[in-house]
Amino acid sequence: MRRLALSALLGGCMTLHSANVAPPHAPKAFLASLDAKDPDAPAPPVEHVTNGSDVWWSVFADPALDAAIQEAYRNNYLIRDTRGLIYENLLDPNLPQGWWWPLQIGILAPAGVQHIQANLIPPPGVPLNYNSANADLGATYQLDASGYLAAQRRVGVNLSEQQRQLVEARVQDVAVQVTQLWFNILQTRQLRELTLTQIKYNQDLYDLVQARFEQHLTPRLVVLQQQQLLLNLQAQVPLIEARIAQYNSQLKLVLGRTPNPIDDLVPNDRKLPDLPPQPGIGTPDDLNANAPEMRYAKLRVEEIHHRIAQNRAAYLPTINLSASVGLSTLAAHSEDLGSSVYKEAVFGVTLTWPIFDGKRITETKQLPLTLHRRELQYELASKTAIGRVQDAMVQETNQTTSLKNLRAQVELGQQLLVEARHLFEQGQSDYLPVLAALNNLTDLERASLLAQRLLLDDRVELYRSLGGNWSYNVTTIQER
């Protein structure tokens, strides 16, 4: 017995250990790699997570964008975390896993000293001290005759599928996030090019008015106005560069890399794409299968139906099978009596039928109320999904019209500036029309670039609101 107790004590000590958690890898210093390439940049993934013919971003025909999204699907930390919950929940110890889940097998080995009054053993009436020990191998198994365990299993699987739909929604959001950051970088680069072009043009005008001022053909006020406009444009360049660096850091973080402001993700030859042809919209009923938010809301309704079935099964009898086999020893302290070893086997069936269970009765009243509330949420999800598609369509239509008008105004503004400058150089007009035309054209060119960017945003939002089933494959990736 002492050896048995010592072994149990040593076994318990072996399970106790200190947890030494190493911190994640981090760069040696902030901004340490500004003059080098991104140290975390992996090679583009060879195996795509999604099928290129099914995903909406394929319409932009940019392999680099597709590679970035595929990288995000493998390395994005939030996706990896939430994706792991699907399979973690499926292995919940409280969730029936199969025929073996209700089975329990264990060893029972109690030992101790018993004080026994043995009147049949001479001398009569003299109490004897016996050492007794038992070693039994026992097993219990719960039959699922009522279907309770099956209903409990369906509830657990349903909750895991709900988690999958939440992951799919996140997966589709990440595609939108990567694409928007990608377009933000392209837009800001083009804004930088536009600003540099405007600086060059304004520098030429400044040199012109400065020369005319020295010839006493233009007042000093014109020189100061043009100089102020030039300095204003030059002051915007560092802010634009900072914005590009910020977008690159955000994009790399979404891809699962260490944030880095180096502009080396988006190829330098890329420009903001034109609007692709409009996708097939389908019907509102298609959203039931395509929108992860709709699939999630439907699963939440089904969950309550499974819980109702589980509640009803709880009122039926529970049948447990039990069996044990083992050995018992009985050793007296008296040398004359010696010791004996006995074999034992026990088999049995236990039936438990609850007559009254206040918890289940309360649950019976609660579940229909929960079901009604989930059905309302399902209906709200449907109307919200329909509204997102319609809003995106309306926004795209109006933004398209606005962009056409802005581009027409840019062309007219360029003509107006050429004419105003020509009249100024010929001495037929003062500089005020040139300054007004220049400011107007600068604002129009920037507004046109922003409108093109917003139009792409509206199209991406339309793609997102239409959903799709392509995101399922991303949820099946197993962690390395």
Secondary structure as a PSIPRED ss2 file (coil, helix, strand):
# PSIPRED VFORMAT (PSIPRED V4.0)

   1 M C   1.000  0.000  0.000
   2 R H   0.000  1.000  0.000
   3 R H   0.000  1.000  0.000
   4 L H   0.000  1.000  0.000
   5 A H   0.000  1.000  0.000
   6 L H   0.000  1.000  0.000
   7 S H   0.000  1.000  0.000
   8 A H   0.000  1.000  0.000
   9 L H   0.000  1.000  0.000
  10 L H   0.000  1.000  0.000
  11 G H   0.000  1.000  0.000
  12 G H   0.000  1.000  0.000
  13 C H   0.000  1.000  0.000
  14 M H   0.000  1.000  0.000
  15 T C   1.000  0.000  0.000
  16 L C   1.000  0.000  0.000
  17 H C   1.000  0.000  0.000
  18 S C   1.000  0.000  0.000
  19 A C   1.000  0.000  0.000
  20 N C   1.000  0.000  0.000
  21 V C   1.000  0.000  0.000
  22 A C   1.000  0.000  0.000
  23 P C   1.000  0.000  0.000
  24 P C   1.000  0.000  0.000
  25 H C   1.000  0.000  0.000
  26 A C   1.000  0.000  0.000
  27 P C   1.000  0.000  0.000
  28 K C   1.000  0.000  0.000
  29 A C   1.000  0.000  0.000
  30 F C   1.000  0.000  0.000
  31 L C   1.000  0.000  0.000
  32 A C   1.000  0.000  0.000
  33 S C   1.000  0.000  0.000
  34 L C   1.000  0.000  0.000
  35 D C   1.000  0.000  0.000
  36 A C   1.000  0.000  0.000
  37 K C   1.000  0.000  0.000
  38 D C   1.000  0.000  0.000
  39 P C   1.000  0.000  0.000
  40 D C   1.000  0.000  0.000
  41 A C   1.000  0.000  0.000
  42 P C   1.000  0.000  0.000
  43 A C   1.000  0.000  0.000
  44 P C   1.000  0.000  0.000
  45 P C   1.000  0.000  0.000
  46 V C   1.000  0.000  0.000
  47 E C   1.000  0.000  0.000
  48 H C   1.000  0.000  0.000
  49 V C   1.000  0.000  0.000
  50 T C   1.000  0.000  0.000
  51 N C   1.000  0.000  0.000
  52 G C   1.000  0.000  0.000
  53 S C   1.000  0.000  0.000
  54 D C   1.000  0.000  0.000
  55 V C   1.000  0.000  0.000
  56 W H   0.000  1.000  0.000
  57 W H   0.000  1.000  0.000
  58 S H   0.000  1.000  0.000
  59 V H   0.000  1.000  0.000
  60 F H   0.000  1.000  0.000
  61 A C   1.000  0.000  0.000
  62 D C   1.000  0.000  0.000
  63 P H   0.000  1.000  0.000
  64 A H   0.000  1.000  0.000
  65 L H   0.000  1.000  0.000
  66 D H   0.000  1.000  0.000
  67 A H   0.000  1.000  0.000
  68 A H   0.000  1.000  0.000
  69 I H   0.000  1.000  0.000
  70 Q H   0.000  1.000  0.000
  71 E H   0.000  1.000  0.000
  72 A H   0.000  1.000  0.000
  73 Y H   0.000  1.000  0.000
  74 R H   0.000  1.000  0.000
  75 N H   0.000  1.000  0.000
  76 N C   1.000  0.000  0.000
  77 Y H   0.000  1.000  0.000
  78 L H   0.000  1.000  0.000
  79 I H   0.000  1.000  0.000
  80 R H   0.000  1.000  0.000
  81 D H   0.000  1.000  0.000
  82 T H   0.000  1.000  0.000
  83 R H   0.000  1.000  0.000
  84 G H   0.000  1.000  0.000
  85 L H   0.000  1.000  0.000
  86 I H   0.000  1.000  0.000
  87 Y H   0.000  1.000  0.000
  88 E H   0.000  1.000  0.000
  89 N H   0.000  1.000  0.000
  90 L H   0.000  1.000  0.000
  91 L C   1.000  0.000  0.000
  92 D C   1.000  0.000  0.000
  93 P C   1.000  0.000  0.000
  94 N C   1.000  0.000  0.000
  95 L C   1.000  0.000  0.000
  96 P C   1.000  0.000  0.000
  97 Q C   1.000  0.000  0.000
  98 G C   1.000  0.000  0.000
  99 W C   1.000  0.000  0.000
 100 W C   1.000  0.000  0.000
 101 W C   1.000  0.000  0.000
 102 P C   1.000  0.000  0.000
 103 L C   1.000  0.000  0.000
 104 Q E   0.000  0.000  1.000
 105 I E   0.000  0.000  1.000
 106 G E   0.000  0.000  1.000
 107 I E   0.000  0.000  1.000
 108 L E   0.000  0.000  1.000
 109 A C   1.000  0.000  0.000
 110 P C   1.000  0.000  0.000
 111 A E   0.000  0.000  1.000
 112 G E   0.000  0.000  1.000
 113 V E   0.000  0.000  1.000
 114 Q E   0.000  0.000  1.000
 115 H E   0.000  0.000  1.000
 116 I E   0.000  0.000  1.000
 117 Q C   1.000  0.000  0.000
 118 A C   1.000  0.000  0.000
 119 N C   1.000  0.000  0.000
 120 L C   1.000  0.000  0.000
 121 I C   1.000  0.000  0.000
 122 P C   1.000  0.000  0.000
 123 P C   1.000  0.000  0.000
 124 P C   1.000  0.000  0.000
 125 G C   1.000  0.000  0.000
 126 V C   1.000  0.000  0.000
 127 P C   1.000  0.000  0.000
 128 L E   0.000  0.000  1.000
 129 N E   0.000  0.000  1.000
 130 Y E   0.000  0.000  1.000
 131 N E   0.000  0.000  1.000
 132 S E   0.000  0.000  1.000
 133 A E   0.000  0.000  1.000
 134 N E   0.000  0.000  1.000
 135 A E   0.000  0.000  1.000
 136 D E   0.000  0.000  1.000
 137 L E   0.000  0.000  1.000
 138 G E   0.000  0.000  1.000
 139 A E   0.000  0.000  1.000
 140 T E   0.000  0.000  1.000
 141 Y E   0.000  0.000  1.000
 142 Q E   0.000  0.000  1.000
 143 L E   0.000  0.000  1.000
 144 D C   1.000  0.000  0.000
 145 A C   1.000  0.000  0.000
 146 S C   1.000  0.000  0.000
 147 G C   1.000  0.000  0.000
 148 Y H   0.000  1.000  0.000
 149 L H   0.000  1.000  0.000
 150 A H   0.000  1.000  0.000
 151 A H   0.000  1.000  0.000
 152 Q H   0.000  1.000  0.000
 153 R H   0.000  1.000  0.000
 154 R H   0.000  1.000  0.000
 155 V H   0.000  1.000  0.000
 156 G H   0.000  1.000  0.000
 157 V H   0.000  1.000  0.000
 158 N H   0.000  1.000  0.000
 159 L H   0.000  1.000  0.000
 160 S H   0.000  1.000  0.000
 161 E H   0.000  1.000  0.000
 162 Q H   0.000  1.000  0.000
 163 Q H   0.000  1.000  0.000
 164 R H   0.000  1.000  0.000
 165 Q H   0.000  1.000  0.000
 166 L H   0.000  1.000  0.000
 167 V H   0.000  1.000  0.000
 168 E H   0.000  1.000  0.000
 169 A H   0.000  1.000  0.000
 170 R H   0.000  1.000  0.000
 171 V H   0.000  1.000  0.000
 172 Q H   0.000  1.000  0.000
 173 D H   0.000  1.000  0.000
 174 V H   0.000  1.000  0.000
 175 A H   0.000  1.000  0.000
 176 V H   0.000  1.000  0.000
 177 Q H   0.000  1.000  0.000
 178 V H   0.000  1.000  0.000
 179 T H   0.000  1.000  0.000
 180 Q H   0.000  1.000  0.000
 181 L H   0.000  1.000  0.000
 182 W H   0.000  1.000  0.000
 183 F H   0.000  1.000  0.000
 184 N H   0.000  1.000  0.000
 185 I H   0.000  1.000  0.000
 186 L H   0.000  1.000  0.000
 187 Q H   0.000  1.000  0.000
 188 T H   0.000  1.000  0.000
 189 R H   0.000  1.000  0.000
 190 Q H   0.000  1.000  0.000
 191 L H   0.000  1.000  0.000
 192 R H   0.000  1.000  0.000
 193 E H   0.000  1.000  0.000
 194 L H   0.000  1.000  0.000
 195 T H   0.000  1.000  0.000
 196 L H   0.000  1.000  0.000
 197 T H   0.000  1.000  0.000
 198 Q H   0.000  1.000  0.000
 199 I H   0.000  1.000  0.000
 200 K H   0.000  1.000  0.000
 201 Y H   0.000  1.000  0.000
 202 N H   0.000  1.000  0.000
 203 Q H   0.000  1.000  0.000
 204 D H   0.000  1.000  0.000
 205 L H   0.000  1.000  0.000
 206 Y H   0.000  1.000  0.000
 207 D H   0.000  1.000  0.000
 208 L H   0.000  1.000  0.000
 209 V H   0.000  1.000  0.000
 210 Q H   0.000  1.000  0.000
 211 A H   0.000  1.000  0.000
 212 R H   0.000  1.000  0.000
 213 F H   0.000  1.000  0.000
 214 E H   0.000  1.000  0.000
 215 Q C   1.000  0.000  0.000
 216 H C   1.000  0.000  0.000
 217 L C   1.000  0.000  0.000
 218 T C   1.000  0.000  0.000
 219 P C   1.000  0.000  0.000
 220 R H   0.000  1.000  0.000
 221 L H   0.000  1.000  0.000
 222 V H   0.000  1.000  0.000
 223 V H   0.000  1.000  0.000
 224 L H   0.000  1.000  0.000
 225 Q H   0.000  1.000  0.000
 226 Q H   0.000  1.000  0.000
 227 Q H   0.000  1.000  0.000
 228 Q H   0.000  1.000  0.000
 229 L H   0.000  1.000  0.000
 230 L H   0.000  1.000  0.000
 231 L H   0.000  1.000  0.000
 232 N H   0.000  1.000  0.000
 233 L H   0.000  1.000  0.000
 234 Q H   0.000  1.000  0.000
 235 A H   0.000  1.000  0.000
 236 Q H   0.000  1.000  0.000
 237 V H   0.000  1.000  0.000
 238 P H   0.000  1.000  0.000
 239 L H   0.000  1.000  0.000
 240 I H   0.000  1.000  0.000
 241 E H   0.000  1.000  0.000
 242 A H   0.000  1.000  0.000
 243 R H   0.000  1.000  0.000
 244 I H   0.000  1.000  0.000
 245 A H   0.000  1.000  0.000
 246 Q H   0.000  1.000  0.000
 247 Y H   0.000  1.000  0.000
 248 N H   0.000  1.000  0.000
 249 S H   0.000  1.000  0.000
 250 Q H   0.000  1.000  0.000
 251 L H   0.000  1.000  0.000
 252 K H   0.000  1.000  0.000
 253 L H   0.000  1.000  0.000
 254 V H   0.000  1.000  0.000
 255 L C   1.000  0.000  0.000
 256 G C   1.000  0.000  0.000
 257 R C   1.000  0.000  0.000
 258 T C   1.000  0.000  0.000
 259 P C   1.000  0.000  0.000
 260 N C   1.000  0.000  0.000
 261 P C   1.000  0.000  0.000
 262 I C   1.000  0.000  0.000
 263 D C   1.000  0.000  0.000
 264 D C   1.000  0.000  0.000
 265 L C   1.000  0.000  0.000
 266 V C   1.000  0.000  0.000
 267 P C   1.000  0.000  0.000
 268 N C   1.000  0.000  0.000
 269 D C   1.000  0.000  0.000
 270 R C   1.000  0.000  0.000
 271 K C   1.000  0.000  0.000
 272 L C   1.000  0.000  0.000
 273 P C   1.000  0.000  0.000
 274 D C   1.000  0.000  0.000
 275 L C   1.000  0.000  0.000
 276 P C   1.000  0.000  0.000
 277 P C   1.000  0.000  0.000
 278 Q C   1.000  0.000  0.000
 279 P C   1.000  0.000  0.000
 280 G C   1.000  0.000  0.000
 281 I C   1.000  0.000  0.000
 282 G C   1.000  0.000  0.000
 283 T C   1.000  0.000  0.000
 284 P H   0.000  1.000  0.000
 285 D H   0.000  1.000  0.000
 286 D H   0.000  1.000  0.000
 287 L H   0.000  1.000  0.000
 288 N H   0.000  1.000  0.000
 289 A H   0.000  1.000  0.000
 290 N H   0.000  1.000  0.000
 291 A C   1.000  0.000  0.000
 292 P H   0.000  1.000  0.000
 293 E H   0.000  1.000  0.000
 294 M H   0.000  1.000  0.000
 295 R H   0.000  1.000  0.000
 296 Y H   0.000  1.000  0.000
 297 A H   0.000  1.000  0.000
 298 K H   0.000  1.000  0.000
 299 L H   0.000  1.000  0.000
 300 R H   0.000  1.000  0.000
 301 V H   0.000  1.000  0.000
 302 E H   0.000  1.000  0.000
 303 E H   0.000  1.000  0.000
 304 I H   0.000  1.000  0.000
 305 H H   0.000  1.000  0.000
 306 H H   0.000  1.000  0.000
 307 R H   0.000  1.000  0.000
 308 I H   0.000  1.000  0.000
 309 A H   0.000  1.000  0.000
 310 Q H   0.000  1.000  0.000
 311 N H   0.000  1.000  0.000
 312 R H   0.000  1.000  0.000
 313 A H   0.000  1.000  0.000
 314 A C   1.000  0.000  0.000
 315 Y C   1.000  0.000  0.000
 316 L C   1.000  0.000  0.000
 317 P C   1.000  0.000  0.000
 318 T E   0.000  0.000  1.000
 319 I E   0.000  0.000  1.000
 320 N E   0.000  0.000  1.000
 321 L E   0.000  0.000  1.000
 322 S E   0.000  0.000  1.000
 323 A E   0.000  0.000  1.000
 324 S E   0.000  0.000  1.000
 325 V E   0.000  0.000  1.000
 326 G E   0.000  0.000  1.000
 327 L E   0.000  0.000  1.000
 328 S E   0.000  0.000  1.000
 329 T E   0.000  0.000  1.000
 330 L E   0.000  0.000  1.000
 331 A E   0.000  0.000  1.000
 332 A E   0.000  0.000  1.000
 333 H C   1.000  0.000  0.000
 334 S C   1.000  0.000  0.000
 335 E C   1.000  0.000  0.000
 336 D C   1.000  0.000  0.000
 337 L C   1.000  0.000  0.000
 338 G C   1.000  0.000  0.000
 339 S E   0.000  0.000  1.000
 340 S E   0.000  0.000  1.000
 341 V E   0.000  0.000  1.000
 342 Y E   0.000  0.000  1.000
 343 K E   0.000  0.000  1.000
 344 E E   0.000  0.000  1.000
 345 A E   0.000  0.000  1.000
 346 V E   0.000  0.000  1.000
 347 F E   0.000  0.000  1.000
 348 G E   0.000  0.000  1.000
 349 V E   0.000  0.000  1.000
 350 T E   0.000  0.000  1.000
 351 L E   0.000  0.000  1.000
 352 T E   0.000  0.000  1.000
 353 W C   1.000  0.000  0.000
 354 P C   1.000  0.000  0.000
 355 I C   1.000  0.000  0.000
 356 F C   1.000  0.000  0.000
 357 D C   1.000  0.000  0.000
 358 G H   0.000  1.000  0.000
 359 K H   0.000  1.000  0.000
 360 R H   0.000  1.000  0.000
 361 I H   0.000  1.000  0.000
 362 T H   0.000  1.000  0.000
 363 E H   0.000  1.000  0.000
 364 T H   0.000  1.000  0.000
 365 K H   0.000  1.000  0.000
 366 Q H   0.000  1.000  0.000
 367 L H   0.000  1.000  0.000
 368 P H   0.000  1.000  0.000
 369 L H   0.000  1.000  0.000
 370 T H   0.000  1.000  0.000
 371 L H   0.000  1.000  0.000
 372 H H   0.000  1.000  0.000
 373 R H   0.000  1.000  0.000
 374 R H   0.000  1.000  0.000
 375 E H   0.000  1.000  0.000
 376 L H   0.000  1.000  0.000
 377 Q H   0.000  1.000  0.000
 378 Y H   0.000  1.000  0.000
 379 E H   0.000  1.000  0.000
 380 L H   0.000  1.000  0.000
 381 A H   0.000  1.000  0.000
 382 S H   0.000  1.000  0.000
 383 K H   0.000  1.000  0.000
 384 T H   0.000  1.000  0.000
 385 A H   0.000  1.000  0.000
 386 I H   0.000  1.000  0.000
 387 G H   0.000  1.000  0.000
 388 R H   0.000  1.000  0.000
 389 V H   0.000  1.000  0.000
 390 Q H   0.000  1.000  0.000
 391 D H   0.000  1.000  0.000
 392 A H   0.000  1.000  0.000
 393 M H   0.000  1.000  0.000
 394 V H   0.000  1.000  0.000
 395 Q H   0.000  1.000  0.000
 396 E H   0.000  1.000  0.000
 397 T H   0.000  1.000  0.000
 398 N H   0.000  1.000  0.000
 399 Q H   0.000  1.000  0.000
 400 T H   0.000  1.000  0.000
 401 T H   0.000  1.000  0.000
 402 S H   0.000  1.000  0.000
 403 L H   0.000  1.000  0.000
 404 K H   0.000  1.000  0.000
 405 N H   0.000  1.000  0.000
 406 L H   0.000  1.000  0.000
 407 R H   0.000  1.000  0.000
 408 A H   0.000  1.000  0.000
 409 Q H   0.000  1.000  0.000
 410 V H   0.000  1.000  0.000
 411 E H   0.000  1.000  0.000
 412 L H   0.000  1.000  0.000
 413 G H   0.000  1.000  0.000
 414 Q H   0.000  1.000  0.000
 415 Q H   0.000  1.000  0.000
 416 L H   0.000  1.000  0.000
 417 L H   0.000  1.000  0.000
 418 V H   0.000  1.000  0.000
 419 E H   0.000  1.000  0.000
 420 A H   0.000  1.000  0.000
 421 R H   0.000  1.000  0.000
 422 H H   0.000  1.000  0.000
 423 L H   0.000  1.000  0.000
 424 F H   0.000  1.000  0.000
 425 E H   0.000  1.000  0.000
 426 Q C   1.000  0.000  0.000
 427 G C   1.000  0.000  0.000
 428 Q C   1.000  0.000  0.000
 429 S C   1.000  0.000  0.000
 430 D C   1.000  0.000  0.000
 431 Y C   1.000  0.000  0.000
 432 L H   0.000  1.000  0.000
 433 P H   0.000  1.000  0.000
 434 V H   0.000  1.000  0.000
 435 L H   0.000  1.000  0.000
 436 A H   0.000  1.000  0.000
 437 A H   0.000  1.000  0.000
 438 L H   0.000  1.000  0.000
 439 N H   0.000  1.000  0.000
 440 N H   0.000  1.000  0.000
 441 L H   0.000  1.000  0.000
 442 T H   0.000  1.000  0.000
 443 D H   0.000  1.000  0.000
 444 L H   0.000  1.000  0.000
 445 E H   0.000  1.000  0.000
 446 R H   0.000  1.000  0.000
 447 A H   0.000  1.000  0.000
 448 S H   0.000  1.000  0.000
 449 L H   0.000  1.000  0.000
 450 L H   0.000  1.000  0.000
 451 A H   0.000  1.000  0.000
 452 Q H   0.000  1.000  0.000
 453 R H   0.000  1.000  0.000
 454 L H   0.000  1.000  0.000
 455 L H   0.000  1.000  0.000
 456 L H   0.000  1.000  0.000
 457 D H   0.000  1.000  0.000
 458 D H   0.000  1.000  0.000
 459 R H   0.000  1.000  0.000
 460 V H   0.000  1.000  0.000
 461 E H   0.000  1.000  0.000
 462 L H   0.000  1.000  0.000
 463 Y H   0.000  1.000  0.000
 464 R H   0.000  1.000  0.000
 465 S H   0.000  1.000  0.000
 466 L H   0.000  1.000  0.000
 467 G C   1.000  0.000  0.000
 468 G C   1.000  0.000  0.000
 469 N C   1.000  0.000  0.000
 470 W C   1.000  0.000  0.000
 471 S C   1.000  0.000  0.000
 472 Y H   0.000  1.000  0.000
 473 N H   0.000  1.000  0.000
 474 V H   0.000  1.000  0.000
 475 T H   0.000  1.000  0.000
 476 T C   1.000  0.000  0.000
 477 I C   1.000  0.000  0.000
 478 Q C   1.000  0.000  0.000
 479 E C   1.000  0.000  0.000
 480 R C   1.000  0.000  0.000
